[in-house]
Amino acid sequence: MNGFVPYPVRETYRLIEPGPTVLISTSDGVRDNIMTNAFNMPVRHDGILAVIVGTWDTSFATLQATRQCVIGIPGADLMRTTVQVGNSSSQDLDKWKHFGLTRVPGVSVAAPLIGECVANIECKVEDDSLVEDYSLWLLRTTAAWIRPDAVPAPEFHHRGNGTFTTNGELHDLSDEMTKWKYFTD
Ligand SMILES: Cc1cc2nc3c(=O)[nH]c(=O)nc-3n(C[C@H](O)[C@H](O)[C@H](O)COP(=O)(O)O)c2cc1C
């Protein structure tokens, strides 16, 4: 069809997935969980974000009980660790200790920031009405932190099948964002 070939409907997520692969930290005060998350997106400019966290994750119950978490943005140096974090359960091991990750206290949530990440976003649950059907949590950012010395755009992206991409060249089209100028200032 005009040069297109059919693509499996069940794999369309792979075409739009690549937001950053992130780490999500939760804590119930006794156990600090950490998980990998690749299904995530911004929702509103005032700091509302969405993440998919399912019942298969230990972190799910903690997020449900505490209604707060930290989203850490790992740089490409943490790519392997991030996959390994996502391949293990906080029920079986202390992933923080096992993977040499550093807990850094936040200011608005009990879950620790991840010291090795280039950015950390403290969040509280804004809306869980889509969790039962879609495992989709709407989160409100309550504080956010970045390392000013991090290389530009250091995050990496999951292509959905265990392959990852890092960011390429930066293209600055901010002068052409005429309708949305206030986002570029
Ligand atoms: C690359 C990658 C991406 C993942 N993305 C998600 C995701 O978006 N949502 C999710 O619920 N689980 C995702 N997982 C699976 C969780 O990270 C995994 O179940 C994790 O080990 C749960 O940890 P926990 O049981 O300690 O909470 C992903 C795993 C990997 C390796």
The ligand as an ORCA input file, in Angstrom:
! r2SCAN-3c Opt
* xyz 0 1
  C      13.102     -2.309     30.162
  C      11.988     -2.615     31.130
  C      10.850     -1.810     31.133
  C       9.803     -2.060     32.026
  N       8.691     -1.247     32.008
  C       7.690     -1.471     32.889
  C       6.559     -0.602     32.926
  O       6.463      0.369     32.185
  N       5.583     -0.871     33.833
  C       5.661     -1.945     34.690
  O       4.742     -2.135     35.508
  N       6.711     -2.784     34.677
  C       7.727     -2.563     33.810
  N       8.820     -3.382     33.794
  C       8.855     -4.514     34.738
  C       9.217     -4.076     36.147
  O      10.338     -3.223     36.161
  C       9.510     -5.329     36.960
  O       8.298     -6.041     37.142
  C      10.198     -4.983     38.250
  O      11.102     -5.981     38.503
  C       9.242     -4.793     39.397
  O       9.993     -4.588     40.569
  P       9.323     -4.758     41.983
  O       8.640     -6.112     41.996
  O      10.455     -4.685     42.925
  O       8.334     -3.656     42.124
  C       9.893     -3.147     32.932
  C      11.038     -3.955     32.939
  C      12.080     -3.684     32.044
  C      13.300     -4.567     32.075
*
